[in-house]
Amino acid sequence: MSEKISPAVIRRLPRYYRYLEDLEGKGIDKISSSQMSIEMSLNASQIRRDLNCFGGFGQQGYGYSVGKLKKEIARILGLDKRYNVIIVGAGRIGQALLGYKNFMLEGFNIVDIFDSDPTKVGALIEGRMVQDIAKMETYLKGKDIDVAIICTPKEYAQQSADLLVSFGIKAIWNFAPTDVAVRRGVAVENVHLSDSLYVLSYKLKESI
């Protein structure tokens, strides 16, 4: 099914999930697509089309059950599972991600962090010892790791991605300031932190 779903639809699902999580926290049991459209600044028909890609979930005259819809979207996104994660790159971004406690709450358990810098290998960060990347292959053979997060400098990103894929990693979250390419069958999400800042800069320029 995922190959037939527009990437734009997939990218809206986390927003729906966060919105429903907020509603659930407020004790709201049901919501209509019309009310969702007002509060989320989306077209109501767009919301219905997005959700209908996965079977609908709403009832005419009632709307959506907040709890049920949140659970279904969590299932679609794979958030009903637990994932073991490693970080490659113990620089500032890698350290910040290692210290982000909400990952565990959302089902992503960061089990270890790696680096090639001898001044970092062996150091303790957030209670975890930085592992030597040269020993990663042996490490992965004895561990069930689902996701790798790349936080290396730009020039080492593709090399790191290639290494991770060769070791059997099936999903990569890349924070290096360059895109990495992987073979078919491996999921990759390239994150460019500066992009949002550039968009903000544009909006600021237009508002002055």
TORDRENPA-382294 format. One record per residue (C-alpha): residue number from 1; x, y, z; chain; residue in one letter. Coordinates in Angstrom, 3 decimals. Layout:
<atom><kolti>NUM</kolti><px>X</px><py>Y</py><pz>Z</pz><gulum>A</gulum><drenkol>A</drenkol></atom>
...
END
This chain:
<atom><kolti>1</kolti><px>0.000</px><py>0.000</py><pz>0.000</pz><gulum>A</gulum><drenkol>M</drenkol></atom>
<atom><kolti>2</kolti><px>2.767</px><py>2.474</py><pz>0.947</pz><gulum>A</gulum><drenkol>S</drenkol></atom>
<atom><kolti>3</kolti><px>4.062</px><py>2.625</py><pz>-2.638</pz><gulum>A</gulum><drenkol>E</drenkol></atom>
<atom><kolti>4</kolti><px>0.665</px><py>3.864</py><pz>-3.799</pz><gulum>A</gulum><drenkol>K</drenkol></atom>
<atom><kolti>5</kolti><px>0.331</px><py>6.590</py><pz>-1.170</pz><gulum>A</gulum><drenkol>I</drenkol></atom>
<atom><kolti>6</kolti><px>1.515</px><py>10.090</py><pz>-2.025</pz><gulum>A</gulum><drenkol>S</drenkol></atom>
<atom><kolti>7</kolti><px>4.595</px><py>11.183</py><pz>-0.043</pz><gulum>A</gulum><drenkol>P</drenkol></atom>
<atom><kolti>8</kolti><px>2.681</px><py>14.379</py><pz>0.806</pz><gulum>A</gulum><drenkol>A</drenkol></atom>
<atom><kolti>9</kolti><px>0.002</px><py>12.300</py><pz>2.526</pz><gulum>A</gulum><drenkol>V</drenkol></atom>
<atom><kolti>10</kolti><px>2.611</px><py>10.359</py><pz>4.496</pz><gulum>A</gulum><drenkol>I</drenkol></atom>
<atom><kolti>11</kolti><px>4.221</px><py>13.609</py><pz>5.656</pz><gulum>A</gulum><drenkol>R</drenkol></atom>
<atom><kolti>12</kolti><px>0.872</px><py>14.888</py><pz>6.951</pz><gulum>A</gulum><drenkol>R</drenkol></atom>
<atom><kolti>13</kolti><px>0.246</px><py>11.804</py><pz>9.089</pz><gulum>A</gulum><drenkol>L</drenkol></atom>
<atom><kolti>14</kolti><px>2.618</px><py>12.829</py><pz>11.933</pz><gulum>A</gulum><drenkol>P</drenkol></atom>
<atom><kolti>15</kolti><px>0.802</px><py>16.153</py><pz>12.098</pz><gulum>A</gulum><drenkol>R</drenkol></atom>
<atom><kolti>16</kolti><px>-2.535</px><py>14.372</py><pz>12.439</pz><gulum>A</gulum><drenkol>Y</drenkol></atom>
<atom><kolti>17</kolti><px>-1.038</px><py>12.145</py><pz>15.109</pz><gulum>A</gulum><drenkol>Y</drenkol></atom>
<atom><kolti>18</kolti><px>0.291</px><py>15.072</py><pz>17.177</pz><gulum>A</gulum><drenkol>R</drenkol></atom>
<atom><kolti>19</kolti><px>-3.027</px><py>16.888</py><pz>16.848</pz><gulum>A</gulum><drenkol>Y</drenkol></atom>
<atom><kolti>20</kolti><px>-5.010</px><py>13.846</py><pz>18.027</pz><gulum>A</gulum><drenkol>L</drenkol></atom>
<atom><kolti>21</kolti><px>-2.547</px><py>13.341</py><pz>20.883</pz><gulum>A</gulum><drenkol>E</drenkol></atom>
<atom><kolti>22</kolti><px>-3.275</px><py>16.906</py><pz>22.027</pz><gulum>A</gulum><drenkol>D</drenkol></atom>
<atom><kolti>23</kolti><px>-7.037</px><py>16.319</py><pz>21.779</pz><gulum>A</gulum><drenkol>L</drenkol></atom>
<atom><kolti>24</kolti><px>-6.770</px><py>13.102</py><pz>23.764</pz><gulum>A</gulum><drenkol>E</drenkol></atom>
<atom><kolti>25</kolti><px>-4.789</px><py>14.941</py><pz>26.434</pz><gulum>A</gulum><drenkol>G</drenkol></atom>
<atom><kolti>26</kolti><px>-7.652</px><py>17.445</py><pz>26.709</pz><gulum>A</gulum><drenkol>K</drenkol></atom>
<atom><kolti>27</kolti><px>-10.194</px><py>14.657</py><pz>27.160</pz><gulum>A</gulum><drenkol>G</drenkol></atom>
<atom><kolti>28</kolti><px>-11.862</px><py>15.169</py><pz>23.768</pz><gulum>A</gulum><drenkol>I</drenkol></atom>
<atom><kolti>29</kolti><px>-13.455</px><py>11.931</py><pz>22.520</pz><gulum>A</gulum><drenkol>D</drenkol></atom>
<atom><kolti>30</kolti><px>-14.575</px><py>12.826</py><pz>19.006</pz><gulum>A</gulum><drenkol>K</drenkol></atom>
<atom><kolti>31</kolti><px>-13.783</px><py>15.339</py><pz>16.284</pz><gulum>A</gulum><drenkol>I</drenkol></atom>
<atom><kolti>32</kolti><px>-15.179</px><py>16.164</py><pz>12.853</pz><gulum>A</gulum><drenkol>S</drenkol></atom>
<atom><kolti>33</kolti><px>-13.097</px><py>16.771</py><pz>9.746</pz><gulum>A</gulum><drenkol>S</drenkol></atom>
<atom><kolti>34</kolti><px>-14.596</px><py>20.282</py><pz>9.622</pz><gulum>A</gulum><drenkol>S</drenkol></atom>
<atom><kolti>35</kolti><px>-13.348</px><py>21.095</py><pz>13.117</pz><gulum>A</gulum><drenkol>Q</drenkol></atom>
<atom><kolti>36</kolti><px>-9.998</px><py>19.519</py><pz>12.319</pz><gulum>A</gulum><drenkol>M</drenkol></atom>
<atom><kolti>37</kolti><px>-9.711</px><py>21.673</py><pz>9.213</pz><gulum>A</gulum><drenkol>S</drenkol></atom>
<atom><kolti>38</kolti><px>-10.276</px><py>24.855</py><pz>11.225</pz><gulum>A</gulum><drenkol>I</drenkol></atom>
<atom><kolti>39</kolti><px>-7.798</px><py>24.008</py><pz>13.967</pz><gulum>A</gulum><drenkol>E</drenkol></atom>
<atom><kolti>40</kolti><px>-5.159</px><py>22.548</py><pz>11.638</pz><gulum>A</gulum><drenkol>M</drenkol></atom>
<atom><kolti>41</kolti><px>-5.590</px><py>25.067</py><pz>8.786</pz><gulum>A</gulum><drenkol>S</drenkol></atom>
<atom><kolti>42</kolti><px>-6.207</px><py>22.254</py><pz>6.320</pz><gulum>A</gulum><drenkol>L</drenkol></atom>
<atom><kolti>43</kolti><px>-9.046</px><py>21.637</py><pz>3.894</pz><gulum>A</gulum><drenkol>N</drenkol></atom>
<atom><kolti>44</kolti><px>-11.670</px><py>19.258</py><pz>5.350</pz><gulum>A</gulum><drenkol>A</drenkol></atom>
<atom><kolti>45</kolti><px>-11.932</px><py>17.318</py><pz>2.092</pz><gulum>A</gulum><drenkol>S</drenkol></atom>
<atom><kolti>46</kolti><px>-8.128</px><py>16.972</py><pz>2.067</pz><gulum>A</gulum><drenkol>Q</drenkol></atom>
<atom><kolti>47</kolti><px>-8.227</px><py>15.472</py><pz>5.559</pz><gulum>A</gulum><drenkol>I</drenkol></atom>
<atom><kolti>48</kolti><px>-10.920</px><py>12.988</py><pz>4.547</pz><gulum>A</gulum><drenkol>R</drenkol></atom>
<atom><kolti>49</kolti><px>-9.009</px><py>12.046</py><pz>1.380</pz><gulum>A</gulum><drenkol>R</drenkol></atom>
<atom><kolti>50</kolti><px>-5.804</px><py>11.524</py><pz>3.338</pz><gulum>A</gulum><drenkol>D</drenkol></atom>
<atom><kolti>51</kolti><px>-7.471</px><py>9.239</py><pz>5.857</pz><gulum>A</gulum><drenkol>L</drenkol></atom>
<atom><kolti>52</kolti><px>-9.457</px><py>7.412</py><pz>3.193</pz><gulum>A</gulum><drenkol>N</drenkol></atom>
<atom><kolti>53</kolti><px>-6.141</px><py>6.314</py><pz>1.675</pz><gulum>A</gulum><drenkol>C</drenkol></atom>
<atom><kolti>54</kolti><px>-5.927</px><py>3.952</py><pz>4.638</pz><gulum>A</gulum><drenkol>F</drenkol></atom>
<atom><kolti>55</kolti><px>-9.573</px><py>3.008</py><pz>4.984</pz><gulum>A</gulum><drenkol>G</drenkol></atom>
<atom><kolti>56</kolti><px>-11.349</px><py>6.054</py><pz>6.363</pz><gulum>A</gulum><drenkol>G</drenkol></atom>
<atom><kolti>57</kolti><px>-12.069</px><py>5.494</py><pz>10.095</pz><gulum>A</gulum><drenkol>F</drenkol></atom>
<atom><kolti>58</kolti><px>-14.849</px><py>8.113</py><pz>10.337</pz><gulum>A</gulum><drenkol>G</drenkol></atom>
<atom><kolti>59</kolti><px>-18.630</px><py>7.767</py><pz>10.687</pz><gulum>A</gulum><drenkol>Q</drenkol></atom>
<atom><kolti>60</kolti><px>-21.084</px><py>10.039</py><pz>8.907</pz><gulum>A</gulum><drenkol>Q</drenkol></atom>
<atom><kolti>61</kolti><px>-22.848</px><py>12.271</py><pz>11.392</pz><gulum>A</gulum><drenkol>G</drenkol></atom>
<atom><kolti>62</kolti><px>-20.384</px><py>11.398</py><pz>14.152</pz><gulum>A</gulum><drenkol>Y</drenkol></atom>
<atom><kolti>63</kolti><px>-16.932</px><py>12.234</py><pz>12.873</pz><gulum>A</gulum><drenkol>G</drenkol></atom>
<atom><kolti>64</kolti><px>-13.818</px><py>10.509</py><pz>14.149</pz><gulum>A</gulum><drenkol>Y</drenkol></atom>
<atom><kolti>65</kolti><px>-13.175</px><py>8.799</py><pz>17.446</pz><gulum>A</gulum><drenkol>S</drenkol></atom>
<atom><kolti>66</kolti><px>-10.054</px><py>10.588</py><pz>18.689</pz><gulum>A</gulum><drenkol>V</drenkol></atom>
<atom><kolti>67</kolti><px>-8.610</px><py>7.583</py><pz>20.503</pz><gulum>A</gulum><drenkol>G</drenkol></atom>
<atom><kolti>68</kolti><px>-9.343</px><py>5.119</py><pz>17.715</pz><gulum>A</gulum><drenkol>K</drenkol></atom>
<atom><kolti>69</kolti><px>-8.001</px><py>7.386</py><pz>14.966</pz><gulum>A</gulum><drenkol>L</drenkol></atom>
<atom><kolti>70</kolti><px>-4.842</px><py>8.124</py><pz>16.941</pz><gulum>A</gulum><drenkol>K</drenkol></atom>
<atom><kolti>71</kolti><px>-4.305</px><py>4.386</py><pz>17.429</pz><gulum>A</gulum><drenkol>K</drenkol></atom>
<atom><kolti>72</kolti><px>-4.847</px><py>3.670</py><pz>13.714</pz><gulum>A</gulum><drenkol>E</drenkol></atom>
<atom><kolti>73</kolti><px>-2.426</px><py>6.395</py><pz>12.626</pz><gulum>A</gulum><drenkol>I</drenkol></atom>
<atom><kolti>74</kolti><px>0.125</px><py>5.099</py><pz>15.129</pz><gulum>A</gulum><drenkol>A</drenkol></atom>
<atom><kolti>75</kolti><px>-0.254</px><py>1.657</py><pz>13.545</pz><gulum>A</gulum><drenkol>R</drenkol></atom>
<atom><kolti>76</kolti><px>0.116</px><py>3.075</py><pz>10.025</pz><gulum>A</gulum><drenkol>I</drenkol></atom>
<atom><kolti>77</kolti><px>3.271</px><py>4.946</py><pz>11.066</pz><gulum>A</gulum><drenkol>L</drenkol></atom>
<atom><kolti>78</kolti><px>4.633</px><py>1.895</py><pz>12.865</pz><gulum>A</gulum><drenkol>G</drenkol></atom>
<atom><kolti>79</kolti><px>4.543</px><py>3.648</py><pz>16.238</pz><gulum>A</gulum><drenkol>L</drenkol></atom>
<atom><kolti>80</kolti><px>2.898</px><py>0.627</py><pz>17.840</pz><gulum>A</gulum><drenkol>D</drenkol></atom>
<atom><kolti>81</kolti><px>6.281</px><py>-1.125</py><pz>17.705</pz><gulum>A</gulum><drenkol>K</drenkol></atom>
<atom><kolti>82</kolti><px>9.583</px><py>-0.678</py><pz>19.529</pz><gulum>A</gulum><drenkol>R</drenkol></atom>
<atom><kolti>83</kolti><px>12.835</px><py>0.077</py><pz>17.692</pz><gulum>A</gulum><drenkol>Y</drenkol></atom>
<atom><kolti>84</kolti><px>16.473</px><py>-0.174</py><pz>18.751</pz><gulum>A</gulum><drenkol>N</drenkol></atom>
<atom><kolti>85</kolti><px>18.606</px><py>2.707</py><pz>17.505</pz><gulum>A</gulum><drenkol>V</drenkol></atom>
<atom><kolti>86</kolti><px>22.302</px><py>3.579</py><pz>17.286</pz><gulum>A</gulum><drenkol>I</drenkol></atom>
<atom><kolti>87</kolti><px>23.901</px><py>6.957</py><pz>16.622</pz><gulum>A</gulum><drenkol>I</drenkol></atom>
<atom><kolti>88</kolti><px>26.970</px><py>7.330</py><pz>14.395</pz><gulum>A</gulum><drenkol>V</drenkol></atom>
<atom><kolti>89</kolti><px>28.803</px><py>10.528</py><pz>15.264</pz><gulum>A</gulum><drenkol>G</drenkol></atom>
<atom><kolti>90</kolti><px>29.312</px><py>11.764</py><pz>18.827</pz><gulum>A</gulum><drenkol>A</drenkol></atom>
<atom><kolti>91</kolti><px>29.472</px><py>15.467</py><pz>17.997</pz><gulum>A</gulum><drenkol>G</drenkol></atom>
<atom><kolti>92</kolti><px>27.043</px><py>18.053</py><pz>19.308</pz><gulum>A</gulum><drenkol>R</drenkol></atom>
<atom><kolti>93</kolti><px>24.045</px><py>16.868</py><pz>17.295</pz><gulum>A</gulum><drenkol>I</drenkol></atom>
<atom><kolti>94</kolti><px>24.704</px><py>13.240</py><pz>18.165</pz><gulum>A</gulum><drenkol>G</drenkol></atom>
<atom><kolti>95</kolti><px>25.024</px><py>14.098</py><pz>21.839</pz><gulum>A</gulum><drenkol>Q</drenkol></atom>
<atom><kolti>96</kolti><px>21.853</px><py>16.188</py><pz>21.770</pz><gulum>A</gulum><drenkol>A</drenkol></atom>
<atom><kolti>97</kolti><px>19.866</px><py>13.365</py><pz>20.184</pz><gulum>A</gulum><drenkol>L</drenkol></atom>
<atom><kolti>98</kolti><px>21.269</px><py>10.880</py><pz>22.671</pz><gulum>A</gulum><drenkol>L</drenkol></atom>
<atom><kolti>99</kolti><px>20.006</px><py>13.084</py><pz>25.494</pz><gulum>A</gulum><drenkol>G</drenkol></atom>
<atom><kolti>100</kolti><px>16.507</px><py>13.532</py><pz>24.053</pz><gulum>A</gulum><drenkol>Y</drenkol></atom>
<atom><kolti>101</kolti><px>14.342</px><py>11.473</py><pz>26.429</pz><gulum>A</gulum><drenkol>K</drenkol></atom>
<atom><kolti>102</kolti><px>11.147</px><py>11.547</py><pz>24.355</pz><gulum>A</gulum><drenkol>N</drenkol></atom>
<atom><kolti>103</kolti><px>12.615</px><py>9.098</py><pz>21.836</pz><gulum>A</gulum><drenkol>F</drenkol></atom>
<atom><kolti>104</kolti><px>12.181</px><py>6.318</py><pz>24.408</pz><gulum>A</gulum><drenkol>M</drenkol></atom>
<atom><kolti>105</kolti><px>8.602</px><py>7.387</py><pz>25.097</pz><gulum>A</gulum><drenkol>L</drenkol></atom>
<atom><kolti>106</kolti><px>7.857</px><py>7.250</py><pz>21.365</pz><gulum>A</gulum><drenkol>E</drenkol></atom>
<atom><kolti>107</kolti><px>9.258</px><py>3.726</py><pz>20.998</pz><gulum>A</gulum><drenkol>G</drenkol></atom>
<atom><kolti>108</kolti><px>12.793</px><py>4.512</py><pz>19.792</pz><gulum>A</gulum><drenkol>F</drenkol></atom>
<atom><kolti>109</kolti><px>15.393</px><py>3.135</py><pz>22.191</pz><gulum>A</gulum><drenkol>N</drenkol></atom>
<atom><kolti>110</kolti><px>18.862</px><py>4.579</py><pz>21.573</pz><gulum>A</gulum><drenkol>I</drenkol></atom>
<atom><kolti>111</kolti><px>21.160</px><py>1.822</py><pz>22.761</pz><gulum>A</gulum><drenkol>V</drenkol></atom>
<atom><kolti>112</kolti><px>24.628</px><py>3.053</py><pz>21.747</pz><gulum>A</gulum><drenkol>D</drenkol></atom>
<atom><kolti>113</kolti><px>26.635</px><py>5.807</py><pz>20.066</pz><gulum>A</gulum><drenkol>I</drenkol></atom>
<atom><kolti>114</kolti><px>29.717</px><py>5.423</py><pz>17.838</pz><gulum>A</gulum><drenkol>F</drenkol></atom>
<atom><kolti>115</kolti><px>32.579</px><py>7.625</py><pz>16.681</pz><gulum>A</gulum><drenkol>D</drenkol></atom>
<atom><kolti>116</kolti><px>35.979</px><py>7.259</py><pz>15.032</pz><gulum>A</gulum><drenkol>S</drenkol></atom>
<atom><kolti>117</kolti><px>37.652</px><py>10.096</py><pz>16.961</pz><gulum>A</gulum><drenkol>D</drenkol></atom>
<atom><kolti>118</kolti><px>40.018</px><py>8.510</py><pz>19.529</pz><gulum>A</gulum><drenkol>P</drenkol></atom>
<atom><kolti>119</kolti><px>39.449</px><py>11.490</py><pz>21.840</pz><gulum>A</gulum><drenkol>T</drenkol></atom>
<atom><kolti>120</kolti><px>35.736</px><py>10.620</py><pz>21.975</pz><gulum>A</gulum><drenkol>K</drenkol></atom>
<atom><kolti>121</kolti><px>35.852</px><py>6.815</py><pz>21.947</pz><gulum>A</gulum><drenkol>V</drenkol></atom>
<atom><kolti>122</kolti><px>35.510</px><py>5.584</py><pz>25.511</pz><gulum>A</gulum><drenkol>G</drenkol></atom>
<atom><kolti>123</kolti><px>34.011</px><py>8.834</py><pz>26.789</pz><gulum>A</gulum><drenkol>A</drenkol></atom>
<atom><kolti>124</kolti><px>30.715</px><py>8.739</py><pz>28.697</pz><gulum>A</gulum><drenkol>L</drenkol></atom>
<atom><kolti>125</kolti><px>27.800</px><py>10.684</py><pz>27.214</pz><gulum>A</gulum><drenkol>I</drenkol></atom>
<atom><kolti>126</kolti><px>24.408</px><py>10.543</py><pz>28.903</pz><gulum>A</gulum><drenkol>E</drenkol></atom>
<atom><kolti>127</kolti><px>25.551</px><py>7.439</py><pz>30.739</pz><gulum>A</gulum><drenkol>G</drenkol></atom>
<atom><kolti>128</kolti><px>26.632</px><py>5.613</py><pz>27.561</pz><gulum>A</gulum><drenkol>R</drenkol></atom>
<atom><kolti>129</kolti><px>30.214</px><py>4.926</py><pz>26.526</pz><gulum>A</gulum><drenkol>M</drenkol></atom>
<atom><kolti>130</kolti><px>31.118</px><py>6.040</py><pz>23.006</pz><gulum>A</gulum><drenkol>V</drenkol></atom>
<atom><kolti>131</kolti><px>31.928</px><py>2.937</py><pz>20.963</pz><gulum>A</gulum><drenkol>Q</drenkol></atom>
<atom><kolti>132</kolti><px>34.671</px><py>2.677</py><pz>18.332</pz><gulum>A</gulum><drenkol>D</drenkol></atom>
<atom><kolti>133</kolti><px>33.149</px><py>2.703</py><pz>14.848</pz><gulum>A</gulum><drenkol>I</drenkol></atom>
<atom><kolti>134</kolti><px>35.864</px><py>0.253</py><pz>13.756</pz><gulum>A</gulum><drenkol>A</drenkol></atom>
<atom><kolti>135</kolti><px>34.162</px><py>-2.358</py><pz>15.943</pz><gulum>A</gulum><drenkol>K</drenkol></atom>
<atom><kolti>136</kolti><px>30.639</px><py>-1.637</py><pz>14.700</pz><gulum>A</gulum><drenkol>M</drenkol></atom>
<atom><kolti>137</kolti><px>30.369</px><py>-4.663</py><pz>12.400</pz><gulum>A</gulum><drenkol>E</drenkol></atom>
<atom><kolti>138</kolti><px>31.099</px><py>-7.080</py><pz>15.226</pz><gulum>A</gulum><drenkol>T</drenkol></atom>
<atom><kolti>139</kolti><px>28.762</px><py>-5.119</py><pz>17.491</pz><gulum>A</gulum><drenkol>Y</drenkol></atom>
<atom><kolti>140</kolti><px>25.863</px><py>-5.277</py><pz>15.019</pz><gulum>A</gulum><drenkol>L</drenkol></atom>
<atom><kolti>141</kolti><px>26.234</px><py>-9.024</py><pz>14.564</pz><gulum>A</gulum><drenkol>K</drenkol></atom>
<atom><kolti>142</kolti><px>25.272</px><py>-9.480</py><pz>18.192</pz><gulum>A</gulum><drenkol>G</drenkol></atom>
<atom><kolti>143</kolti><px>22.558</px><py>-6.835</py><pz>18.402</pz><gulum>A</gulum><drenkol>K</drenkol></atom>
<atom><kolti>144</kolti><px>19.099</px><py>-6.353</py><pz>16.944</pz><gulum>A</gulum><drenkol>D</drenkol></atom>
<atom><kolti>145</kolti><px>19.349</px><py>-2.778</py><pz>15.623</pz><gulum>A</gulum><drenkol>I</drenkol></atom>
<atom><kolti>146</kolti><px>16.534</px><py>-1.307</py><pz>13.534</pz><gulum>A</gulum><drenkol>D</drenkol></atom>
<atom><kolti>147</kolti><px>17.604</px><py>2.301</py><pz>12.903</pz><gulum>A</gulum><drenkol>V</drenkol></atom>
<atom><kolti>148</kolti><px>20.890</px><py>4.189</py><pz>12.607</pz><gulum>A</gulum><drenkol>A</drenkol></atom>
<atom><kolti>149</kolti><px>21.153</px><py>7.956</py><pz>13.018</pz><gulum>A</gulum><drenkol>I</drenkol></atom>
<atom><kolti>150</kolti><px>24.004</px><py>9.602</py><pz>11.110</pz><gulum>A</gulum><drenkol>I</drenkol></atom>
<atom><kolti>151</kolti><px>25.426</px><py>12.705</py><pz>12.797</pz><gulum>A</gulum><drenkol>C</drenkol></atom>
<atom><kolti>152</kolti><px>28.831</px><py>12.801</py><pz>11.130</pz><gulum>A</gulum><drenkol>T</drenkol></atom>
<atom><kolti>153</kolti><px>30.487</px><py>15.678</py><pz>9.259</pz><gulum>A</gulum><drenkol>P</drenkol></atom>
<atom><kolti>154</kolti><px>29.350</px><py>16.048</py><pz>5.655</pz><gulum>A</gulum><drenkol>K</drenkol></atom>
<atom><kolti>155</kolti><px>32.383</px><py>14.334</py><pz>4.129</pz><gulum>A</gulum><drenkol>E</drenkol></atom>
<atom><kolti>156</kolti><px>31.796</px><py>11.117</py><pz>6.095</pz><gulum>A</gulum><drenkol>Y</drenkol></atom>
<atom><kolti>157</kolti><px>28.026</px><py>10.817</py><pz>5.685</pz><gulum>A</gulum><drenkol>A</drenkol></atom>
<atom><kolti>158</kolti><px>27.812</px><py>8.679</py><pz>2.537</pz><gulum>A</gulum><drenkol>Q</drenkol></atom>
<atom><kolti>159</kolti><px>30.658</px><py>6.462</py><pz>3.709</pz><gulum>A</gulum><drenkol>Q</drenkol></atom>
<atom><kolti>160</kolti><px>28.822</px><py>5.930</py><pz>6.999</pz><gulum>A</gulum><drenkol>S</drenkol></atom>
<atom><kolti>161</kolti><px>25.570</px><py>5.162</py><pz>5.189</pz><gulum>A</gulum><drenkol>A</drenkol></atom>
<atom><kolti>162</kolti><px>27.278</px><py>2.629</py><pz>2.918</pz><gulum>A</gulum><drenkol>D</drenkol></atom>
<atom><kolti>163</kolti><px>28.885</px><py>0.971</py><pz>5.923</pz><gulum>A</gulum><drenkol>L</drenkol></atom>
<atom><kolti>164</kolti><px>25.609</px><py>0.772</py><pz>7.836</pz><gulum>A</gulum><drenkol>L</drenkol></atom>
<atom><kolti>165</kolti><px>23.751</px><py>-0.713</py><pz>4.861</pz><gulum>A</gulum><drenkol>V</drenkol></atom>
<atom><kolti>166</kolti><px>26.518</px><py>-3.279</py><pz>4.335</pz><gulum>A</gulum><drenkol>S</drenkol></atom>
<atom><kolti>167</kolti><px>26.063</px><py>-4.299</py><pz>7.976</pz><gulum>A</gulum><drenkol>F</drenkol></atom>
<atom><kolti>168</kolti><px>22.337</px><py>-4.872</py><pz>7.450</pz><gulum>A</gulum><drenkol>G</drenkol></atom>
<atom><kolti>169</kolti><px>20.781</px><py>-1.659</py><pz>8.769</pz><gulum>A</gulum><drenkol>I</drenkol></atom>
<atom><kolti>170</kolti><px>17.384</px><py>-1.119</py><pz>7.101</pz><gulum>A</gulum><drenkol>K</drenkol></atom>
<atom><kolti>171</kolti><px>16.572</px><py>2.461</py><pz>8.154</pz><gulum>A</gulum><drenkol>A</drenkol></atom>
<atom><kolti>172</kolti><px>18.775</px><py>5.577</py><pz>8.333</pz><gulum>A</gulum><drenkol>I</drenkol></atom>
<atom><kolti>173</kolti><px>17.950</px><py>8.994</py><pz>9.788</pz><gulum>A</gulum><drenkol>W</drenkol></atom>
<atom><kolti>174</kolti><px>20.593</px><py>11.318</py><pz>8.377</pz><gulum>A</gulum><drenkol>N</drenkol></atom>
<atom><kolti>175</kolti><px>21.433</px><py>14.596</py><pz>10.123</pz><gulum>A</gulum><drenkol>F</drenkol></atom>
<atom><kolti>176</kolti><px>24.650</px><py>15.248</py><pz>8.202</pz><gulum>A</gulum><drenkol>A</drenkol></atom>
<atom><kolti>177</kolti><px>24.374</px><py>18.411</py><pz>6.039</pz><gulum>A</gulum><drenkol>P</drenkol></atom>
<atom><kolti>178</kolti><px>24.163</px><py>16.426</py><pz>2.807</pz><gulum>A</gulum><drenkol>T</drenkol></atom>
<atom><kolti>179</kolti><px>21.835</px><py>13.818</py><pz>1.336</pz><gulum>A</gulum><drenkol>D</drenkol></atom>
<atom><kolti>180</kolti><px>22.900</px><py>10.190</py><pz>1.435</pz><gulum>A</gulum><drenkol>V</drenkol></atom>
<atom><kolti>181</kolti><px>21.775</px><py>7.611</py><pz>-1.128</pz><gulum>A</gulum><drenkol>A</drenkol></atom>
<atom><kolti>182</kolti><px>20.927</px><py>4.024</py><pz>-0.253</pz><gulum>A</gulum><drenkol>V</drenkol></atom>
<atom><kolti>183</kolti><px>19.870</px><py>0.978</py><pz>-2.220</pz><gulum>A</gulum><drenkol>R</drenkol></atom>
<atom><kolti>184</kolti><px>16.260</px><py>-0.001</py><pz>-2.707</pz><gulum>A</gulum><drenkol>R</drenkol></atom>
<atom><kolti>185</kolti><px>14.826</px><py>-1.673</py><pz>0.358</pz><gulum>A</gulum><drenkol>G</drenkol></atom>
<atom><kolti>186</kolti><px>16.587</px><py>0.624</py><pz>2.828</pz><gulum>A</gulum><drenkol>V</drenkol></atom>
<atom><kolti>187</kolti><px>14.581</px><py>3.532</py><pz>4.253</pz><gulum>A</gulum><drenkol>A</drenkol></atom>
<atom><kolti>188</kolti><px>16.326</px><py>6.888</py><pz>4.535</pz><gulum>A</gulum><drenkol>V</drenkol></atom>
<atom><kolti>189</kolti><px>15.211</px><py>10.271</py><pz>5.803</pz><gulum>A</gulum><drenkol>E</drenkol></atom>
<atom><kolti>190</kolti><px>17.594</px><py>13.166</py><pz>5.126</pz><gulum>A</gulum><drenkol>N</drenkol></atom>
<atom><kolti>191</kolti><px>17.136</px><py>15.966</py><pz>7.637</pz><gulum>A</gulum><drenkol>V</drenkol></atom>
<atom><kolti>192</kolti><px>18.465</px><py>19.434</py><pz>6.837</pz><gulum>A</gulum><drenkol>H</drenkol></atom>
<atom><kolti>193</kolti><px>18.200</px><py>21.573</py><pz>9.959</pz><gulum>A</gulum><drenkol>L</drenkol></atom>
<atom><kolti>194</kolti><px>19.137</px><py>24.707</py><pz>8.027</pz><gulum>A</gulum><drenkol>S</drenkol></atom>
<atom><kolti>195</kolti><px>16.173</px><py>24.395</py><pz>5.632</pz><gulum>A</gulum><drenkol>D</drenkol></atom>
<atom><kolti>196</kolti><px>13.639</px><py>25.560</py><pz>8.224</pz><gulum>A</gulum><drenkol>S</drenkol></atom>
<atom><kolti>197</kolti><px>15.932</px><py>28.443</py><pz>9.132</pz><gulum>A</gulum><drenkol>L</drenkol></atom>
<atom><kolti>198</kolti><px>16.156</px><py>29.461</py><pz>5.457</pz><gulum>A</gulum><drenkol>Y</drenkol></atom>
<atom><kolti>199</kolti><px>12.352</px><py>29.413</py><pz>5.174</pz><gulum>A</gulum><drenkol>V</drenkol></atom>
<atom><kolti>200</kolti><px>12.090</px><py>31.477</py><pz>8.357</pz><gulum>A</gulum><drenkol>L</drenkol></atom>
<atom><kolti>201</kolti><px>14.599</px><py>33.930</py><pz>6.910</pz><gulum>A</gulum><drenkol>S</drenkol></atom>
<atom><kolti>202</kolti><px>12.459</px><py>34.261</py><pz>3.778</pz><gulum>A</gulum><drenkol>Y</drenkol></atom>
<atom><kolti>203</kolti><px>9.306</px><py>34.877</py><pz>5.817</pz><gulum>A</gulum><drenkol>K</drenkol></atom>
<atom><kolti>204</kolti><px>11.137</px><py>37.457</py><pz>7.909</pz><gulum>A</gulum><drenkol>L</drenkol></atom>
<atom><kolti>205</kolti><px>12.394</px><py>39.211</py><pz>4.795</pz><gulum>A</gulum><drenkol>K</drenkol></atom>
<atom><kolti>206</kolti><px>8.882</px><py>39.294</py><pz>3.302</pz><gulum>A</gulum><drenkol>E</drenkol></atom>
<atom><kolti>207</kolti><px>7.341</px><py>40.657</py><pz>6.500</pz><gulum>A</gulum><drenkol>S</drenkol></atom>
<atom><kolti>208</kolti><px>9.766</px><py>43.581</py><pz>6.814</pz><gulum>A</gulum><drenkol>I</drenkol></atom>
END
